[in-house]
C-alpha cells in the first residue's frame, strides 16, 4: 500500500496535523486537556459511521492515536482512564520514547486469521480435482460440488494452491505478520494482533501493512514544537530520501518551509553518510578477512539490531561505525553545542536508535516524513507558494552519500570509496532488503558462504525510500533519487570536505 493515499493514511495525517496545530497554538494545560477530548470529534465529525461499525469506535481509536502522536502510551482497555492521562509528563521539551515504540490498538484490530488455506467462491468443482490429488494429508473433499478443506488435517503446505487451475484456493496470512521479518507478531487469546517485543526491532513494516490502521508508533511532534516555542535552536537534519515525498519540494523550498516551522537551520544527512562510508571502507580494508570473516553495514538500525539479536556470535561482524544520523548530529554540535538536533527521515527504527543512551546527547528529536507533513499542514504551508532559488541547494554531500536512501546504495558507496583509497582492492558484496531476506543472508554468512564479503542489510524492501514514515511511491522515489544523486557536487564520499573531522567525531 506504499504510495497509495487510503482512508487509514488520511486519519493518520489528520491526527498528526491536529496534534501539531494544538502544540503550536496552545500553551495552557487546561486547554491541552480540553482539546485532547475534543479532537476526536473534529477528526471524525457528524453522527453517522463511515469507516467502522460505530462512530464511537472510530473516535475511540482516534483518541488512542492522538495519545501516541503526543508520545503517550495506550490506555488499558479494561480500566477507566482519561484521554489526557499522563499529559503533564509529556508537555515538556525533553521526552524520549517510552517503550514500546510500535503499538497495537487492540480494538482497531480486525482479528485477522494467521496462516490458513481457504477455498474461495471461484472454485468450479472441476472433474480433475487436482487439489484433492496433490494433498498429502487427504484434507480435501468435495461437498455440493465444491472443494472443501478439513482444517484439522491441513498442514498448510500450499500444494493445492499451486495446483488449482482457477486460482480458487488461496493462502491467507495476517498482513502485519506477513510483513514482519522477525516473526514477532502472533494472536492474543482474543485473536487480536500482539507484538513480541523481545523480537521486535521497530522497523514499522507491520504499521504500514495493516489495512485497518490498528498499529501505530509514538511520535515526538508535541515535544519538538514545545522546544521550538521555548526558544531552543533546533536544527533539522534531513535524510536524502526526502526527494519525492512532498510534491514540488526542492532543497530551497524545504529550507524555507523548515524556517516557517520554526527550525533554526537545516542540513543534509548525506553529509554524515559520506563520513560513515569512509569509516566503513577503512574498517573493511583493515579487518576483512584478516580479523573478521565478513562485515555488515551499520546505517539501518533495524537490520543491525536484528543481526546482533539473532546471530550474537557474529555481532562483531556488524560495523560499529556511527550511522549518518549520529555523525551529522555530532558534526553540527561540534561547532554549535547549544543546538538541539531533529532528524527528519523515513524511518521508525531511527526513533529507537535516538532513544539509546549512547545517542541521546546527539539527537534530540526524530520525525518521519509523514509526521513532518502534519506540521506543514498545521502551519498551512503551501509548497507551491514557497520561494525557489535553483542555486540554493544542499551542496556539501556526495552522490554516493545520497544513495544511502535506496537498497544497494550503502554497499556501492563503500565499494566506490575502497576503490578510490585502494584501487587494486577487490570487494565482493551481498545485499538484502526486508528483514526476512536479511535473515537468510546472515544464515548464509554464518555457513561461510560470504567470507570476505561486505554485507548490506535494509529492513525496508526498497531501502529507506520505502520506510514506514514515507509518503510516496517507492519506485518513483528511487527514480527521483537517482536524479538527485546526479546533482551532487561530488560523486565519491571520499571527496567530502568534512573528511578531516571524522576522527574527532568518533570520540
C-alpha positions in Angstrom: 0.0 0.0 0.0 3.0 2.3 -0.2 2.3 5.5 -2.0 -1.5 4.9 -2.0 -3.5 7.6 -0.2 -6.0 5.5 1.8 -8.6 6.3 4.5 -6.0 5.0 7.0 -3.4 7.4 5.6 -6.0 10.2 5.9 -6.8 9.5 9.5 -3.1 9.3 10.4 -2.4 12.6 8.6 -5.3 14.4 10.3 -4.1 13.2 13.7 -0.5 14.5 13.2 -1.9 17.8 11.8 -4.2 18.4 14.7 -1.6 17.5 17.3 0.9 19.8 15.7 -1.7 22.6 15.4 -2.5 22.2 19.1 1.2 22.3 20.1 1.8 25.5 18.1 -1.3 27.4 19.2 -1.9 26.3 22.8 0.1 26.8 26.0 -2.3 26.2 28.9 -2.5 22.8 30.4 -6.3 23.1 30.8 -6.6 23.8 27.0 -4.5 20.8 26.2 -6.7 18.5 28.2 -9.8 20.0 26.7 -8.5 19.6 23.1 -7.4 16.0 23.7 -11.0 15.2 24.5 -12.4 17.3 21.6 -10.0 16.4 18.7 -11.6 13.0 18.0 -14.9 14.9 17.3 -13.1 17.3 14.9 -11.3 14.5 13.1 -14.4 12.2 13.0 -17.3 14.7 12.7 -21.0 14.0 12.4 -23.4 11.4 13.7 -23.2 8.5 11.2 -20.5 6.0 11.0 -18.5 5.9 7.7 -15.5 3.6 8.5 -16.1 1.3 11.4 -19.1 -0.5 12.9 -19.7 2.6 15.1 -18.7 6.2 15.0 -17.9 5.9 18.7 -15.4 3.1 18.0 -13.7 5.2 15.4 -13.4 8.1 17.8 -12.1 5.9 20.5 -9.4 4.7 18.1 -8.5 8.2 17.0 -8.2 9.2 20.7 -5.6 6.5 21.2 -3.8 7.7 18.0 -3.7 11.2 19.5 -2.1 9.9 22.6 0.6 8.0 20.7 1.2 11.1 18.5 1.9 13.0 21.7 4.3 10.4 23.0 1.9 8.9 25.5 1.2 5.2 26.0 -2.0 3.4 25.1 -4.7 3.3 27.8 -5.7 -0.1 29.2 -8.9 -1.4 27.7 -10.3 -2.8 31.0 -9.9 0.4 33.1 -11.5 3.8 33.1 -8.6 6.2 32.2 -8.9 9.8 31.0 -7.8 10.6 27.4 -5.4 13.1 28.9 -3.9 10.7 31.5 -0.1 11.3 31.7 -0.3 14.6 29.8 1.6 16.6 32.3 4.7 14.4 31.8 4.5 14.9 28.0 4.0 18.7 28.0 7.8 19.2 28.0 10.5 19.9 25.5 12.6 16.8 26.6 10.9 13.5 26.4 12.3 10.3 24.8 10.3 7.4 23.7 9.0 5.1 26.4 8.8 1.5 25.2 7.0 0.1 23.3 7.5 2.3 20.3 5.3 0.3 18.0 1.8 -0.3 19.4 -1.3 -2.4 18.5 -4.6 -0.5 19.2 -6.4 -3.7 20.2 -10.0 -2.6 19.5 -8.9 -1.4 16.0 -7.6 -4.9 15.1 -9.7 -6.9 12.6 -8.6 -10.2 14.3 -7.2 -11.5 11.0 -6.6 -15.2 10.9 -3.0 -16.4 11.0 -1.7 -18.5 8.1 -4.5 -20.5 6.6 -5.5 -22.0 3.3 -9.0 -21.2 2.0 -11.3 -22.2 -0.9 -12.9 -19.2 -2.5 -16.1 -18.8 -4.5 -14.0 -19.2 -7.7 -14.0 -23.0 -7.3 -15.5 -24.6 -10.4 -15.8 -28.1 -8.9 -13.8 -29.4 -11.8 -13.7 -33.1 -12.8 -9.9 -33.5 -12.4 -9.9 -32.5 -8.7 -6.1 -31.6 -8.8 -6.3 -30.0 -5.4 -7.5 -33.3 -3.9 -5.0 -35.4 -5.8 -1.9 -33.4 -4.6 -2.9 -33.1 -0.9 -0.5 -35.2 1.1 -2.9 -35.4 4.1 -6.2 -36.2 2.3 -7.6 -33.0 3.8 -9.6 -32.1 0.7 -13.0 -33.5 -0.2 -15.9 -32.2 -2.3 -19.2 -31.1 -0.9 -22.0 -29.9 -3.0 -19.6 -30.0 -6.0 -17.1 -27.6 -4.4 -13.7 -28.2 -2.9 -13.7 -28.3 0.9 -10.6 -28.3 3.2 -10.7 -30.1 6.6 -8.6 -27.7 8.7 -7.9 -30.4 11.3 -5.9 -32.3 8.7 -4.5 -29.4 6.7 -0.8 -28.8 7.2 -0.8 -25.6 5.1 1.8 -26.9 2.6 0.2 -25.0 -0.2 0.2 -27.7 -2.8 -3.5 -27.3 -3.5 -2.9 -23.5 -4.0 -0.4 -24.2 -6.7 -2.4 -27.0 -8.4 -5.8 -25.2 -8.7 -6.2 -24.1 -12.4 -8.7 -21.4 -11.4 -6.6 -19.9 -8.6 -9.7 -20.6 -6.4 -7.6 -21.7 -3.4 -5.6 -19.0 -1.7 -3.1 -18.8 1.1 -4.2 -16.1 3.6 -2.0 -14.6 6.2 -2.4 -11.7 8.6 -0.8 -8.7 6.7 1.1 -7.4 9.6 2.6 -10.8 10.5 3.4 -11.4 6.8 5.3 -8.1 6.7 7.2 -8.8 9.9 10.6 -10.3 9.1 11.2 -11.1 12.7 8.2 -13.3 13.3 7.3 -11.0 16.2 3.5 -10.9 15.6 1.1 -13.5 16.8 -2.5 -13.6 18.1 -3.6 -13.0 21.6 -6.3 -15.1 23.2 -9.0 -13.0 21.5 -7.4 -13.3 18.1 -6.0 -9.8 18.0 -2.5 -9.0 16.8 0.1 -8.9 19.5 3.8 -8.0 19.2 6.5 -10.0 20.9 8.8 -7.1 21.9 11.7 -9.4 22.6 11.8 -10.0 18.8 10.6 -6.6 17.5 13.2 -4.2 16.1 10.7 -1.4 15.4 11.1 -1.4 11.6 7.5 -0.4 11.3 6.6 -2.7 8.4 3.6 -4.0 10.3 2.4 -0.5 10.8 2.3 0.3 7.1 0.9 -3.1 6.1 -2.1 -3.2 8.4 -5.2 -2.4 6.3 -7.2 -1.5 9.4 -4.7 1.0 10.8 -4.6 -0.9 14.1 -0.8 -0.4 14.5 0.8 2.9 15.2 4.1 4.3 16.6 4.7 7.0 19.1 5.8 10.5 18.0 7.7 13.5 19.3 5.7 16.1 17.3 4.4 17.6 20.5 7.8 17.8 22.3 9.6 19.1 19.2 7.2 22.1 18.9 7.4 22.8 22.6 11.1 23.0 22.3 10.9 25.4 19.3 8.3 27.6 21.1 10.6 27.6 24.2 13.2 29.3 22.0 15.6 26.5 21.5 17.9 26.5 18.5 16.5 23.3 16.8 18.3 22.3 13.6 16.8 19.8 11.3 19.0 17.2 9.7 17.1 15.7 6.7 17.6 12.3 5.1 18.1 12.3 1.3 15.0 10.2 1.0 13.0 13.4 1.2 13.0 13.7 -2.6 9.6 12.9 -4.0 8.0 12.8 -0.5 6.4 16.3 -0.8 5.3 17.2 -4.4 7.2 20.1 -5.8 9.6 20.3 -2.9 13.1 21.4 -3.8 16.1 21.9 -1.4 15.5 25.7 -1.4 11.8 25.3 -0.7 12.5 22.8 2.0 14.9 25.2 3.7 12.2 27.9 3.7 9.4 25.5 4.8 11.5 24.4 7.8 12.2 28.0 8.7 8.5 28.7 8.7 8.0 25.8 11.1 10.5 27.4 13.5 13.7 25.5 12.8 16.9 27.5 13.2 18.7 25.7 10.3 18.8 22.6 8.1 21.5 20.2 7.0 21.5 17.1 4.8 22.2 13.7 6.5 24.1 12.7 3.4 27.0 14.6 4.9 27.1 12.0 7.7 26.6 9.3 5.1 29.8 10.3 3.5 31.7 10.1 6.8 30.0 6.7 7.5 31.1 5.5 4.1 34.8 6.4 4.7 34.8 4.9 8.2 33.2 1.6 7.0 35.6 1.5 4.0 38.6 1.8 6.2 37.3 -0.8 8.7 36.6 -3.3 5.9 40.1 -2.9 4.4 41.7 -3.3 7.8 39.6 -6.1 9.2 38.2 -8.3 6.4 39.2 -11.1 6.1 42.2 -10.9 8.5 40.2 -10.2 11.7 36.6 -10.7 10.6 35.1 -13.2 8.1 32.8 -10.5 6.7 31.4 -7.1 7.6 27.8 -5.9 7.7 26.9 -2.2 7.2 25.6 -0.2 10.2 23.3 2.5 8.9 20.0 0.7 9.1 19.3 0.3 12.8 16.6 -2.4 12.4 18.9 -4.6 10.3 21.8 -4.0 12.7 19.7 -4.9 15.8 18.2 -7.9 14.0 21.7 -9.3 13.0 23.1 -8.9 16.5 19.9 -10.2 18.2 19.6 -13.4 16.1 23.2 -14.0 15.4 25.1 -13.0 18.6 28.2 -14.9 17.7 28.6 -12.6 14.7 27.7 -9.4 16.4 31.2 -8.1 16.0 30.9 -8.6 12.2 28.3 -5.8 12.0 30.1 -2.5 11.6 30.4 -0.3 14.7 30.6 2.8 12.6 28.1 5.5 13.7 25.1 6.0 11.5 24.8 9.0 9.2 22.2 10.5 11.6 24.6 10.4 14.5 27.6 11.6 12.6 25.7 14.5 11.1 24.4 15.5 14.5 27.9 15.3 16.1 29.3 17.4 13.2 26.8 20.2 13.9 27.1 20.0 17.7 30.9 20.2 17.4 30.5 23.9 16.4 27.1 24.6 18.0 27.0 23.0 21.4 23.6 24.5 22.3 21.8 23.3 19.2 19.1 20.7 19.5 19.0 18.2 16.6 15.9 16.9 14.9 16.4 14.0 12.5 13.8 14.1 9.7 13.5 10.9 7.7 11.6 7.8 6.5 12.3 5.5 9.4 10.5 4.4 12.6 13.6 2.5 13.8 15.5 5.8 14.0 13.3 6.7 16.9 14.5 3.7 18.7 18.1 4.4 17.8 17.8 8.0 19.0 16.5 6.9 22.4 19.6 4.8 23.1 21.7 6.3 25.9 24.7 6.5 23.7 22.9 8.6 21.1 20.6 10.8 23.3 23.2 13.5 23.7 23.4 13.9 19.9 19.9 13.5 18.5 17.0 15.1 20.5 14.0 14.5 18.2 13.1 12.2 15.4 10.3 13.0 12.9 9.2 10.9 10.0 8.2 12.5 6.7 4.6 11.6 7.4 4.8 13.5 10.7 6.6 16.4 9.0 3.7 16.7 6.6 1.4 17.1 9.6 3.5 20.1 10.7 3.3 21.6 7.2 -0.5 21.2 7.1 -0.8 22.6 10.7 1.1 25.7 9.6 -0.8 25.8 6.3 2.4 25.8 4.3 1.8 25.8 0.5 4.8 24.2 -1.2 3.9 25.9 -4.5 4.0 29.3 -2.9 7.4 28.9 -1.4 10.3 30.8 -3.0 12.6 28.6 -5.0 16.2 29.6 -5.8 17.7 27.0 -8.1 21.1 28.0 -6.8 20.1 27.4 -3.1 20.8 23.6 -3.0 22.4 21.3 -0.5 25.9 21.3 -1.8 28.2 19.6 0.6 27.4 15.9 0.2 28.4 13.3 -2.4 26.1 11.4 -4.8 27.2 8.2 -3.1 26.2 9.6 0.3 22.7 10.5 -1.1 22.5 7.0 -2.5 22.2 5.5 1.0 18.5 6.0 0.7 18.0 3.1 -1.8 18.7 -0.6 -1.4 22.2 -1.3 -2.6 23.3 2.2 -2.2 25.3 1.9 1.0 27.4 -1.0 -0.2 28.0 0.7 -3.5 29.2 3.8 -1.7 31.6 1.8 0.4 32.9 -0.1 -2.6 33.5 3.1 -4.5 35.3 4.6 -1.5 37.5 1.5 -1.2 38.4 1.6 -4.9 39.5 5.2 -4.5 41.5 4.5 -1.3 43.0 1.2 -2.6 42.4 0.9 -6.4 43.6 -2.6 -6.6 41.3 -4.0 -3.9 38.5 -6.3 -4.9 35.3 -6.1 -2.9 32.6 -8.8 -3.0 29.1 -7.6 -2.0 25.9 -9.3 -0.9 22.8 -7.3 -0.1 19.3 -8.0 1.1 16.2 -5.9 1.6 13.4 -6.8 4.0 14.3 -8.4 7.3 13.2 -11.9 6.1 15.8 -11.8 3.3 18.3 -10.2 5.7 18.0 -13.2 8.0 18.6 -15.5 5.1 21.7 -13.5 4.1 23.0 -13.8 7.7 22.3 -17.6 7.7 24.4 -17.9 4.5 27.2 -15.8 6.1 27.1 -18.0 9.2 27.5 -21.0 7.0 30.7 -19.4 5.5 29.2 -18.6 2.1 30.0 -14.9 2.4 33.5 -15.0 3.8 35.4 -11.8 2.7 32.2 -10.1 1.7 30.6 -6.7 2.5 27.0 -7.3 3.5 24.4 -4.6 3.2 21.1 -5.1 5.1 18.0 -2.9 4.7 14.9 -3.6 6.8 12.5 -2.0 4.4 12.0 -3.6 0.9 13.5 -1.0 -1.5 15.5 0.7 1.2 14.9 4.0 3.1 12.8 5.4 0.3 10.2 2.8 1.3 10.5 3.3 5.1 7.5 3.2 7.4 7.4 7.0 7.6 7.4 7.8 3.9 4.5 9.2 1.8 5.3 8.4 -1.8 5.5 5.5 -4.2 9.0 3.9 -3.7 9.5 3.2 -7.4 9.1 6.8 -8.3 11.1 7.9 -5.3 14.0 5.7 -6.5 13.9 7.4 -9.9 13.9 10.9 -8.3 16.7 9.9 -6.0 18.8 8.9 -9.0 18.4 12.4 -10.4 19.2 13.9 -7.1 22.4 11.9 -6.8 23.5 13.2 -10.2 23.1 16.8 -9.0 25.6 16.3 -6.1 28.8 18.4 -6.3 30.9 15.3 -6.0 30.4 11.6 -6.8 32.6 9.8 -4.2 32.2 10.1 -0.4 36.0 10.2 0.0 35.9 13.7 -1.5 33.8 15.2 1.3 35.1 18.5 2.7 34.3 17.1 6.2 36.7 14.1 6.0 39.2 15.6 8.4 36.5 15.9 11.1 35.8 12.2 11.2 38.4 11.1 13.8 37.3 13.9 16.2 33.6 12.9 15.8 34.3 9.3 16.8 35.3 10.1 20.4 
